[in-house]
Structures are given as C-alpha cells and as structure tokens.
Amino acid sequence: MLEETEEKWKMAVERTLELGPDSVTIYQMEVPFNTGIYRQMKDSGQLTAPVADWVTKRRWVDYAFGELEKEGYTVTSAYTAVKDKERTKFIYRDRLWEGADLLSVGVASFGHIGGTHYQNNADFEPYVNAILDGNLPVFRALTPSNEERLIREFILQLKLGHTRCSYFDQKFGVNVKKKFEAPLKRIADWGFLKIDGDEIKLNREGLLQVDRLLHEFFLPQHLTQRLV
C-alpha cells in the first residue's frame, strides 16, 4: 500500500490471521507509468514512488507467508496462500497460464481468445458506444508467435514456483532446459532456482522476486523499464 509502515503491515497480517480466509493474495505494489499515481507524482515533481523499496516489500511478503504457514496455509504462487490446497483451487489462474481462452468484459479489460491477446477500450464512453453500435469494444490486439506463446506460458507458470519441462516438450516440441539454458543457469547461480529431473523449481527467495527474474527469459524487443 501507499505509505505502508512496518507496524501497519504486521497489524494487517495479524488481522488477516484472525479472519482466517480460505485464501490470501498479496501483491508487492508497483507504480507503472500509465497510472494516475505516477501522473500525480510527475505533476508534483516526485522522483520516487510513495511505496516501500523492493527489499522491504519482499521482506514483508516473506513475513506474511511465514506467519500464514505457521497457521497451516500453503503458499501456491508468488502472490497466494491457501488454507486447504485440496479444497481451494485457482482453476481460472492455472488454466489461463496454460494458454486457455479468457473472454474480457468491461472497460480496459484484457482477453485471450484463440491465441490472440486483446484489450477493450480504456475509456467508458467509446466502450459503451461500440457496444451500442453492435461492435466489439476492442482497442488493440496482438497474435503472438509460437515462440512468444511458449515464453508466455513458461514465465507465467514459474510464478507458481515450479513448472514441468515435459509440459513444454509435449505442447510446443521444445526442450526448455536447452532453449533457456543460459538464463536458467544465471538464476541458478544466483541461488534462486534448481532443476530437479523434470521440474524447474524456485526457492522462496526466488519466488519473492520472480517478476524481476522473469525478465531473463524475455525477447530483447520486450525488455523495458516501466515501473517506479
């Protein structure tokens, strides 16, 4: 959260444990360039976002996950812990991260249909007018190549903390150990990842910063710095 403090974070974790929800989702807050918060920062001359630095955010999430685990929760992704992993399933997330279709409904929402990514109009009036005229309110779309689809699914599944090499061999006919040999070795040398037979696994430290590590697998043209 904006202006988060150590005391408030621990209090929020304690309150969450008291409520005992079936699942808990925690995101390390970022400020992309296309947000209202960033525009306000720019207008006021701020160079640093009013959020904790990355080291602190990762430590806070690690603390929260640790406290949840003490109460029997299981961490199932870089962002989620569930009380009962046999009863609480994120079918939407898991299937989407394996390339399933997603129909987007609403302003600025993203969809994925038949291998094409698209986004609806980000402004309400054009969105509504397109629908009233009997048209799709799609603002932009992109059909990725097979290589881009492979990379997309690979990095999304790593957000779970693990993935199977055989999945990509069967679906794409690609040996990801060979294709991503260099970035996998770099991340392993940094101490965040290991390959165990068919599985590629991130440890807790790697999982807490997986979004940063995933840049190692991006194509050169997709590498940008767009967060503060």
JORAGI-V683163 format. One record per helix or strand of 3 or more residues. SS is the DSSP state (A for helix, B for strand). FROM is the first residue (numbers start at 1). LEN is the number of residues. If there is no record, write none. Layout:
{{SS/FROM/LEN} {SS/FROM/LEN}}
This chain:
{{A/6/14} {B/23/3} {A/36/9} {A/54/17} {B/80/3} {A/91/6} {B/110/4} {B/116/5} {A/124/9} {B/138/6} {A/146/13} {B/162/3} {A/165/8} {A/176/4} {A/181/9} {B/193/4} {B/199/4} {A/204/5} {A/210/8} {A/220/3}}
